[in-house]
Amino acid sequence: MHSFVAALIVFIPFFVVYRKKAVPYFIALVQHALIGDYLTGGKLQLLWPLTSQQFGTTTSIFSLENITLEFLLFVSSIALLLVTRDLYALFRHHHSNLVLAIPTFTVLLPIFLSYPLEVPVLLILPHLVYTVKFLAIIVIEVGRVFRLQRKENPNRLLEKKGVSARLAAAVWFRE
């Protein structure tokens, strides 16, 4: 989503429900349009639907300025993830990790739809690092979900067979 106005409209329910907790996600969404597309010469309708005027710079994705900026942002993001220990937190069990499927597929989709991909060689590494990291987190989380579903409470198994947990405990303690 490259329109600030449209992003704000979409995020209204999240602001109502989650209040301040939704702000970092909104900023992440909006900064993609600013850093990822506005600065690399994209012609964006940042204020759509209020106006269809296009905004953007004339910088090419292959320019030294763009490559330097994107690579510095990549290194900064990795450093920030390590310093704040958020990288390790991503690998802990949390169902919201499955939301990482969205950025993962948005990175992978152009590869499958518009191959050969026109990306500077130096920027392939950041794409690969984030794609592999997100895919690993998703695979780990899906594995955890399936493992948790297989580990059923023994009392539930007894209840499925028509034996109450209280009766099963009474019989077990008498033996």
N, CA, C and O of each residue as an XYZ file, in Angstrom:
700
protein
N       0.849     -1.165      0.000
C       0.000      0.000      0.000
C       0.897      1.231      0.000
O       1.716      1.414      0.901
N       0.739      2.062     -1.005
C       1.631      3.199     -1.176
C       0.953      4.535     -0.907
O       1.566      5.582     -1.111
N      -0.272      4.525     -0.465
C      -0.996      5.753     -0.161
C      -1.105      5.901      1.352
O      -1.599      5.007      2.040
N      -0.632      7.055      1.868
C      -0.738      7.302      3.304
C      -2.191      7.360      3.742
O      -2.546      6.851      4.806
N      -3.024      7.974      2.930
C      -4.438      8.120      3.266
C      -5.113      6.742      3.312
O      -5.840      6.439      4.259
N      -4.878      5.918      2.302
C      -5.472      4.579      2.282
C      -4.956      3.739      3.450
O      -5.720      2.996      4.067
N      -3.656      3.856      3.754
C      -3.089      3.119      4.885
C      -3.747      3.543      6.187
O      -4.056      2.705      7.034
N      -3.958      4.832      6.345
C      -4.612      5.342      7.556
C      -6.041      4.811      7.670
O      -6.476      4.433      8.758
N      -6.765      4.782      6.566
C      -8.134      4.260      6.568
C      -8.151      2.784      6.946
O      -8.980      2.351      7.747
N      -7.232      2.015      6.367
C      -7.155      0.578      6.664
C      -6.793      0.351      8.130
O      -7.265     -0.606      8.744
N      -5.961      1.221      8.691
C      -5.476      1.028     10.056
C      -6.421      1.555     11.135
O      -6.184      1.301     12.316
N      -7.466      2.269     10.778
C      -8.382      2.810     11.787
C      -8.892      1.729     12.751
O      -8.863      1.945     13.963
N      -9.362      0.568     12.254
C      -9.812     -0.462     13.210
C      -8.685     -0.947     14.132
O      -8.930     -1.259     15.297
N      -7.465     -1.010     13.618
C      -6.334     -1.459     14.439
C      -6.001     -0.422     15.509
O      -5.660     -0.784     16.636
N      -6.097      0.870     15.166
C      -5.871      1.927     16.147
C      -6.948      1.898     17.230
O      -6.662      2.142     18.402
N      -8.180      1.602     16.838
C      -9.277      1.549     17.805
C      -9.067      0.381     18.771
O      -9.217      0.541     19.982
N      -8.721     -0.789     18.238
C      -8.586     -1.986     19.071
C      -7.264     -2.005     19.837
O      -7.248     -2.268     21.039
N      -6.157     -1.728     19.146
C      -4.838     -1.903     19.757
C      -4.177     -0.605     20.214
O      -3.136     -0.639     20.870
N      -4.763      0.519     19.879
C      -4.268      1.842     20.254
C      -2.795      2.025     19.891
O      -2.427      1.869     18.726
N      -1.947      2.353     20.869
C      -0.536      2.664     20.598
C       0.245      1.463     20.053
O       1.249      1.637     19.362
N      -0.210      0.265     20.360
C       0.506     -0.927     19.897
C       0.471     -1.064     18.381
O       1.326     -1.742     17.811
N      -0.495     -0.439     17.714
C      -0.611     -0.524     16.258
C       0.307      0.463     15.547
O       0.556      0.317     14.350
N       0.810      1.458     16.258
C       1.611      2.519     15.635
C       2.868      1.985     14.944
O       3.128      2.378     13.807
N       3.667      1.104     15.576
C       4.867      0.622     14.872
C       4.550     -0.097     13.557
O       5.318     -0.011     12.599
N       3.425     -0.799     13.515
C       3.051     -1.509     12.300
C       2.617     -0.528     11.210
O       2.901     -0.728     10.029
N       1.931      0.521     11.622
C       1.544      1.563     10.669
C       2.789      2.254     10.112
O       2.888      2.487      8.907
N       3.729      2.577     10.986
C       4.971      3.231     10.546
C       5.741      2.317      9.602
O       6.281      2.784      8.599
N       5.801      1.036      9.904
C       6.501      0.095      9.022
C       5.873      0.064      7.643
O       6.576      0.032      6.633
N       4.552      0.074      7.601
C       3.850      0.051      6.317
C       4.112      1.332      5.531
O       4.400      1.282      4.335
N       4.013      2.468      6.197
C       4.184      3.757      5.532
C       5.639      3.982      5.119
O       5.901      4.531      4.049
N       6.583      3.563      5.956
C       7.993      3.782      5.611
C       8.402      2.991      4.378
O       9.325      3.386      3.666
N       7.727      1.883      4.122
C       8.044      1.125      2.905
C       7.807      1.995      1.675
O       8.625      2.024      0.756
N       6.686      2.698      1.668
C       6.386      3.570      0.527
C       7.399      4.699      0.429
O       7.834      5.054     -0.667
N       7.776      5.262      1.566
C       8.722      6.383      1.545
C      10.130      5.950      1.163
O      10.718      6.493      0.228
N      10.663      4.984      1.877
C      12.057      4.587      1.660
C      12.185      3.645      0.472
O      13.067      3.811     -0.371
N      11.309      2.663      0.412
C      11.449      1.635     -0.612
C      11.064      2.080     -2.004
O      11.619      1.574     -2.980
N      10.127      3.015     -2.131
C       9.642      3.364     -3.461
C       9.790      4.849     -3.798
O      10.199      5.188     -4.908
N       9.467      5.726     -2.871
C       9.556      7.162     -3.136
C      10.993      7.563     -3.478
O      11.228      8.290     -4.443
N      11.948      7.085     -2.681
C      13.345      7.470     -2.891
C      13.998      6.765     -4.068
O      15.052      7.197     -4.535
N      13.400      5.700     -4.549
C      14.014      4.968     -5.665
C      13.350      5.303     -6.990
O      13.402      4.513     -7.933
N      12.733      6.456     -7.064
C      12.205      6.914     -8.347
C      10.821      6.440     -8.689
O      10.367      6.611     -9.820
N      10.137      5.843     -7.726
C       8.776      5.406     -8.000
C       7.843      6.595     -8.123
O       8.045      7.623     -7.477
N       6.857      6.459     -8.923
C       5.821      7.491     -9.036
C       4.625      7.003     -8.235
O       3.849      6.167     -8.697
N       4.489      7.536     -7.028
C       3.489      7.046     -6.092
C       2.369      8.043     -5.889
O       2.591      9.254     -5.899
N       1.180      7.536     -5.708
C       0.030      8.367     -5.366
C      -0.112      8.335     -3.841
O      -0.985      7.654     -3.304
N       0.750      9.075     -3.159
C       0.829      9.034     -1.706
C      -0.438      9.540     -1.019
O      -0.715      9.148      0.114
N      -1.203     10.392     -1.673
C      -2.396     10.968     -1.054
C      -3.697     10.459     -1.679
O      -4.755     11.057     -1.479
N      -3.624      9.360     -2.432
C      -4.815      8.785     -3.017
C      -5.723      8.302     -1.885
O      -5.175      7.736     -0.939
N      -6.974      8.451     -1.876
C      -7.927      8.873     -2.899
C      -8.211     10.384     -2.914
O      -9.070     10.837     -3.670
N      -7.506     11.161     -2.095
C      -7.737     12.611     -2.092
C      -7.277     13.258     -3.393
O      -7.918     14.180     -3.898
N      -6.174     12.774     -3.925
C      -5.652     13.273     -5.197
C      -4.905     12.136     -5.887
O      -4.405     11.225     -5.227
N      -4.833     12.192     -7.199
C      -4.078     11.166     -7.932
C      -2.716     11.696     -8.369
O      -2.057     11.098     -9.220
N      -2.297     12.814     -7.787
C      -0.979     13.373     -8.101
C       0.103     12.381     -7.693
O       0.026     11.749     -6.639
N       1.106     12.260     -8.548
C       2.184     11.307     -8.274
C       3.383     12.016     -7.655
O       3.706     13.152     -8.003
N       4.028     11.318     -6.733
C       5.202     11.832     -6.045
C       6.343     10.845     -6.218
O       6.114      9.653     -6.421
N       7.565     11.336     -6.137
C       8.736     10.465     -6.204
C       9.948     11.239     -6.674
O       9.834     12.362     -7.165
N      11.091     10.637     -6.520
C      12.332     11.252     -6.977
C      12.706     10.667     -8.331
O      12.058      9.747     -8.830
N      13.752     11.212     -8.907
C      14.215     10.707    -10.203
C      15.373      9.741    -10.046
O      16.039      9.393    -11.021
N      15.613      9.308     -8.818
C      16.716      8.390     -8.550
C      16.404      7.017     -9.139
O      15.282      6.526     -9.021
N      17.383      6.412     -9.761
C      17.216      5.077    -10.326
C      17.504      4.021     -9.265
O      18.308      4.245     -8.360
N      16.854      2.887     -9.377
C      17.112      1.786     -8.450
C      18.566      1.300     -8.562
O      19.097      0.706     -7.624
N      19.197      1.552     -9.698
C      20.572      1.117     -9.925
C      21.597      2.197     -9.577
O      22.798      1.980     -9.740
N      21.138      3.360     -9.100
C      22.081      4.435     -8.775
C      22.871      4.091     -7.525
O      22.417      3.336     -6.665
N      24.059      4.661     -7.445
C      24.922      4.434     -6.284
C      24.248      4.936     -5.005
O      24.382      4.320     -3.947
N      23.524      6.056     -5.104
C      22.832      6.599     -3.932
C      21.789      5.611     -3.408
O      21.706      5.369     -2.204
N      21.006      5.050     -4.305
C      19.969      4.106     -3.894
C      20.578      2.846     -3.296
O      20.148      2.390     -2.236
N      21.568      2.285     -3.964
C      22.192      1.054     -3.462
C      22.808      1.297     -2.091
O      22.667      0.472     -1.189
N      23.489      2.424     -1.935
C      24.114      2.752     -0.650
C      23.057      2.921      0.433
O      23.191      2.367      1.524
N      22.013      3.680      0.139
C      20.950      3.909      1.114
C      20.286      2.602      1.527
O      20.125      2.341      2.719
N      19.903      1.784      0.562
C      19.221      0.527      0.886
C      20.132     -0.424      1.651
O      19.678     -1.100      2.574
N      21.410     -0.488      1.283
C      22.320     -1.393      1.978
C      22.573     -0.902      3.405
O      22.639     -1.711      4.331
N      22.713      0.414      3.594
C      22.887      0.958      4.945
C      21.653      0.707      5.804
O      21.774      0.388      6.987
N      20.486      0.847      5.223
C      19.257      0.556      5.962
C      19.175     -0.925      6.331
O      18.716     -1.275      7.418
N      19.618     -1.783      5.430
C      19.629     -3.225      5.716
C      20.564     -3.528      6.885
O      20.179     -4.225      7.824
N      21.795     -3.004      6.830
C      22.768     -3.242      7.898
C      22.250     -2.661      9.216
O      22.395     -3.280     10.270
N      21.648     -1.474      9.154
C      21.091     -0.848     10.359
C      19.963     -1.690     10.946
O      19.871     -1.838     12.165
N      19.106     -2.242     10.091
C      17.984     -3.043     10.594
C      18.480     -4.322     11.263
O      17.948     -4.732     12.294
N      19.485     -4.943     10.686
C      20.048     -6.157     11.299
C      20.709     -5.811     12.629
O      20.527     -6.523     13.617
N      21.473     -4.724     12.657
C      22.121     -4.297     13.902
C      21.078     -3.998     14.972
O      21.245     -4.390     16.127
N      20.009     -3.312     14.598
C      18.940     -2.989     15.545
C      18.259     -4.256     16.064
O      17.952     -4.357     17.252
N      18.026     -5.216     15.178
C      17.425     -6.484     15.602
C      18.324     -7.224     16.592
O      17.830     -7.855     17.526
N      19.633     -7.148     16.390
C      20.569     -7.830     17.284
C      20.714     -7.099     18.613
O      20.704     -7.730     19.669
N      20.850     -5.773     18.573
C      21.039     -4.985     19.792
C      19.806     -5.074     20.695
O      19.939     -5.213     21.910
N      18.626     -4.995     20.116
C      17.388     -5.055     20.914
C      16.974     -6.490     21.238
O      16.025     -6.716     21.988
N      17.679     -7.433     20.678
C      17.404     -8.869     20.843
C      16.056     -9.272     20.252
O      15.526    -10.337     20.567
N      15.510     -8.422     19.402
C      14.243     -8.737     18.742
C      14.398     -9.879     17.748
O      13.434    -10.595     17.475
N      15.588    -10.057     17.209
C      15.816    -11.166     16.288
C      15.559    -12.492     16.992
O      14.945    -13.395     16.424
N      16.033    -12.606     18.234
C      15.825    -13.833     18.997
C      14.361    -13.982     19.386
O      13.831    -15.092     19.428
N      13.715    -12.861     19.669
C      12.295    -12.904     20.036
C      11.447    -13.420     18.880
O      10.427    -14.073     19.099
N      11.863    -13.130     17.655
C      11.113    -13.606     16.492
C      11.087    -15.131     16.411
O      10.143    -15.713     15.876
N      12.115    -15.766     16.937
C      12.188    -17.226     16.853
C      11.478    -17.909     18.025
O      11.417    -19.137     18.080
N      10.938    -17.114     18.967
C      10.153    -17.689     20.056
C       8.729    -17.940     19.578
O       8.256    -17.316     18.628
N       8.067    -18.854     20.246
C       6.704    -19.240     19.856
C       5.732    -18.084     20.035
O       5.566    -17.549     21.131
N       5.107    -17.719     18.950
C       4.020    -16.748     18.986
C       3.279    -16.864     17.665
O       3.884    -16.790     16.596
N       1.967    -17.048     17.741
C       1.182    -17.257     16.517
C       1.250    -16.069     15.567
O       1.041    -16.230     14.365
N       1.539    -14.877     16.087
C       1.635    -13.710     15.199
C       2.828    -13.816     14.249
O       2.903    -13.078     13.266
N       3.754    -14.723     14.532
C       4.881    -14.925     13.608
C       4.406    -15.374     12.235
O       5.095    -15.170     11.236
N       3.238    -15.981     12.188
C       2.706    -16.438     10.900
C       2.356    -15.263      9.990
O       2.230    -15.440      8.778
N       2.200    -14.072     10.553
C       1.926    -12.875      9.758
C       3.128    -12.544      8.865
O       2.984    -11.829      7.873
N       4.296    -13.055      9.210
C       5.482    -12.825      8.386
C       5.332    -13.436      6.991
O       6.144    -13.170      6.106
N       4.310    -14.240      6.799
C       4.041    -14.768      5.461
C       3.757    -13.634      4.481
O       4.059    -13.751      3.293
N       3.181    -12.542      4.969
C       2.838    -11.422      4.080
C       4.086    -10.786      3.475
O       4.190    -10.727      2.249
N       5.053    -10.302      4.290
C       6.243     -9.727      3.645
C       7.059    -10.759      2.887
O       7.712    -10.429      1.896
N       7.029    -12.005      3.342
C       7.788    -13.045      2.636
C       7.248    -13.232      1.227
O       8.015    -13.282      0.265
N       5.935    -13.336      1.105
C       5.352    -13.533     -0.219
C       5.450    -12.293     -1.088
O       5.529    -12.401     -2.312
N       5.447    -11.106     -0.469
C       5.609     -9.898     -1.284
C       7.020     -9.789     -1.836
O       7.231     -9.174     -2.881
N       7.986    -10.377     -1.149
C       9.355    -10.414     -1.671
C       9.484    -11.496     -2.735
O      10.149    -11.298     -3.752
N       8.848    -12.640     -2.498
C       8.966    -13.761     -3.431
C       8.116    -13.599     -4.687
O       8.493    -14.079     -5.756
N       6.984    -12.932     -4.568
C       6.062    -12.811     -5.688
C       6.703    -12.217     -6.949
O       6.538    -12.785     -8.028
N       7.429    -11.093     -6.850
C       8.043    -10.554     -8.076
C       9.037    -11.514     -8.727
O       9.229    -11.493     -9.942
N       9.660    -12.345     -7.916
C      10.614    -13.313     -8.468
C       9.895    -14.272     -9.410
O      10.416    -14.619    -10.470
N       8.696    -14.699     -9.018
C       7.958    -15.662     -9.827
C       7.172    -15.020    -10.966
O       6.925    -15.659    -11.989
N       6.781    -13.763    -10.792
C       5.961    -13.114    -11.807
C       6.761    -12.326    -12.844
O       6.317    -12.174    -13.982
N       7.915    -11.832    -12.466
C       8.658    -10.987    -13.404
C      10.128    -11.369    -13.484
O      11.002    -10.505    -13.425
N      10.396    -12.634    -13.615
C      11.767    -13.080    -13.775
C      12.199    -12.795    -15.202
O      11.411    -13.097    -16.099
N      13.340    -12.260    -15.500
C      14.428    -11.934    -14.578
C      14.129    -10.664    -13.794
O      13.633     -9.679    -14.340
N      14.436    -10.708    -12.520
C      14.179     -9.605    -11.612
C      15.232     -8.523    -11.809
O      16.427     -8.812    -11.875
N      14.785     -7.286    -11.902
C      15.714     -6.181    -12.087
C      16.050     -5.558    -10.750
O      15.433     -4.576    -10.337
N      17.032     -6.134    -10.077
C      17.512     -5.651     -8.789
C      19.029     -5.587     -8.864
O      19.663     -6.506     -9.383
N      19.619     -4.507     -8.347
C      21.084     -4.441     -8.325
C      21.659     -5.637     -7.573
O      21.100     -6.077     -6.568
N      22.764     -6.150     -8.061
C      23.384     -7.354     -7.489
C      23.661     -7.180     -5.996
O      23.459     -8.112     -5.218
N      24.120     -6.000     -5.592
C      24.431     -5.773     -4.181
C      23.193     -5.816     -3.278
O      23.322     -5.985     -2.066
N      22.022     -5.669     -3.844
C      20.808     -5.688     -3.034
C      20.132     -7.055     -2.999
O      19.097     -7.222     -2.355
N      20.710     -8.020     -3.683
C      20.161     -9.378     -3.631
C      20.386     -9.979     -2.245
O      19.510    -10.665     -1.718
N      21.557     -9.726     -1.652
C      21.868    -10.261     -0.324
C      20.835     -9.839      0.723
O      20.339    -10.706      1.442
N      20.483     -8.548      0.848
C      19.450     -8.199      1.830
C      18.114     -8.896      1.568
O      17.443     -9.324      2.507
N      17.731     -9.010      0.309
C      16.484     -9.712     -0.010
C      16.554    -11.169      0.440
O      15.606    -11.687      1.031
N      17.666    -11.819      0.162
C      17.815    -13.223      0.542
C      17.833    -13.404      2.054
O      17.199    -14.320      2.579
N      18.556    -12.534      2.755
C      18.650    -12.649      4.218
C      17.264    -12.542      4.853
O      16.893    -13.375      5.679
N      16.504    -11.523      4.471
C      15.177    -11.362      5.061
C      14.230    -12.474      4.626
O      13.425    -12.945      5.429
N      14.311    -12.892      3.387
C      13.428    -13.967      2.917
C      13.717    -15.265      3.669
O      12.790    -15.938      4.119
N      14.987    -15.617      3.806
C      15.357    -16.849      4.515
C      14.976    -16.748      5.988
O      14.465    -17.706      6.568
N      15.224    -15.590      6.590
C      14.887    -15.406      8.006
C      13.376    -15.556      8.214
O      12.943    -16.277      9.113
N      12.590    -14.891      7.400
C      11.137    -14.974      7.544
C      10.629    -16.379      7.270
O       9.767    -16.878      7.994
N      11.153    -17.026      6.230
C      10.720    -18.392      5.925
C      11.060    -19.344      7.067
O      10.258    -20.213      7.411
N      12.249    -19.185      7.659
C      12.644    -20.044      8.777
C      11.699    -19.857      9.958
O      11.285    -20.832     10.585
N      11.357    -18.615     10.262
C      10.447    -18.341     11.377
C       9.077    -18.932     11.097
O       8.455    -19.504     11.992
N       8.600    -18.803      9.869
C       7.290    -19.350      9.505
C       7.293    -20.871      9.608
O       6.358    -21.453     10.158
N       8.323    -21.516      9.090
C       8.411    -22.981      9.138
C       8.472    -23.465     10.583
O       7.808    -24.437     10.944
N       9.265    -22.789     11.405
C       9.367    -23.159     12.818
C       8.014    -23.015     13.504
O       7.606    -23.898     14.258
N       7.315    -21.913     13.252
C       6.020    -21.666     13.893
C       4.970    -22.677     13.430
O       4.193    -23.175     14.245
N       4.939    -22.982     12.145
C       3.984    -23.980     11.637
C       4.278    -25.336     12.271
O       3.356    -26.061     12.644
N       5.559    -25.678     12.393
C       5.933    -26.932     13.057
C       5.457    -26.971     14.498
O       4.961    -27.995     14.968
N       5.610    -25.844     15.205
C       5.155    -25.781     16.598
C       3.647    -25.946     16.692
O       3.154    -26.634     17.586
N       2.918    -25.330     15.793
C       1.455    -25.431     15.804
C       1.036    -26.885     15.611
O       0.155    -27.374     16.318
N       1.660    -27.578     14.661
C       1.303    -28.981     14.427
C       1.698    -29.868     15.605
O       0.967    -30.793     15.958
N       2.853    -29.589     16.214
C       3.266    -30.377     17.386
C       2.303    -30.174     18.542
O       1.955    -31.131     19.235
N       1.866    -28.934     18.759
C       0.938    -28.656     19.855
C      -0.403    -29.336     19.631
O      -1.046    -29.770     20.587
N      -0.826    -29.431     18.389
C      -2.094    -30.094     18.105
C      -2.006    -31.591     18.349
O      -2.990    -32.217     18.742
N      -0.830    -32.170     18.119
C      -0.669    -33.613     18.327
C      -0.585    -33.961     19.804
O      -1.004    -35.045     20.208
N      -0.049    -33.055     20.615
C       0.074    -33.311     22.055
C      -1.249    -32.961     22.719
O      -1.461    -31.826     23.145
N      -2.115    -33.923     22.800
C      -3.401    -33.686     23.440
C      -3.306    -34.045     24.909
O      -2.506    -34.893     25.305
N      -4.119    -33.400     25.700
C      -4.217    -33.673     27.113
C      -4.776    -35.093     27.289
O      -5.801    -35.424     26.694
N      -4.117    -35.931     28.095
C      -4.618    -37.308     28.289
C      -6.050    -37.354     28.809
O      -6.802    -38.263     28.458
N      -6.437    -36.388     29.640
C      -7.815    -36.367     30.147
C      -8.804    -36.181     29.009
O      -9.894    -36.752     29.038
N      -8.441    -35.390     28.007
C      -9.336    -35.197     26.858
C      -9.505    -36.511     26.104
O     -10.592    -36.811     25.612
N      -8.425    -37.299     26.012
C      -8.526    -38.585     25.324
C      -9.496    -39.496     26.065
O     -10.298    -40.192     25.442
N      -9.424    -39.493     27.409
C     -10.338    -40.315     28.198
C     -11.774    -39.827     28.043
O     -12.699    -40.631     27.926
N     -11.959    -38.491     28.043
C     -13.300    -37.945     27.902
C     -13.891    -38.299     26.535
O     -15.099    -38.507     26.412
N     -13.045    -38.364     25.517
C     -13.534    -38.756     24.194
C     -14.043    -40.190     24.212
O     -14.954    -40.542     23.463
N     -13.449    -41.023     25.076
C     -13.865    -42.412     25.168
C     -15.007    -42.590     26.167
O     -15.444    -43.711     26.430
N     -15.487    -41.467     26.725
C     -16.624    -41.541     27.637
C     -16.243    -41.711     29.089
O     -17.121    -41.966     29.914
N     -14.992    -41.584     29.439
C     -14.537    -41.725     30.820
C     -14.218    -40.333     31.344
O     -13.424    -39.616     30.734
N     -14.811    -39.941     32.445
C     -14.534    -38.611     32.986
C     -13.144    -38.610     33.625
O     -12.634    -39.654     34.033
N     -12.560    -37.455     33.700
C     -11.228    -37.320     34.280
C     -11.260    -37.686     35.759
O     -10.314    -38.292     36.264
N     -12.330    -37.329     36.458
C     -12.439    -37.628     37.888
C     -12.493    -39.146     38.117
O     -11.837    -39.665     39.020
N     -13.287    -39.860     37.285
C     -13.388    -41.308     37.414
C     -12.045    -41.966     37.089
O     -11.624    -42.892     37.782
N     -11.390    -41.501     36.061
C     -10.098    -42.073     35.670
C      -9.073    -41.879     36.777
O      -8.284    -42.783     37.055
N      -9.075    -40.680     37.429
C      -8.139    -40.428     38.528
C      -8.458    -41.329     39.724
O      -7.545    -41.850     40.365
N      -9.736    -41.514     40.025
C     -10.134    -42.355     41.158
C      -9.697    -43.801     40.928
O      -9.200    -44.451     41.848
N      -9.876    -44.296     39.736
C      -9.471    -45.665     39.411
C      -7.953    -45.774     39.466
O      -7.426    -46.773     39.958
N      -7.265    -44.799     38.986
C      -5.789    -44.845     38.949
C      -5.226    -44.825     40.368
O      -4.279    -45.557     40.656
N      -5.789    -43.997     41.270
C      -5.269    -43.910     42.628
C      -5.609    -45.136     43.452
O      -4.883    -45.430     44.402
N      -6.667    -45.867     43.147
C      -7.023    -47.083     43.882
C      -6.085    -48.222     43.559
O      -5.876    -49.118     44.377
N      -5.523    -48.187     42.373
C      -4.659    -49.325     41.985
C      -3.380    -49.214     42.664
O      -2.508    -50.063     42.481
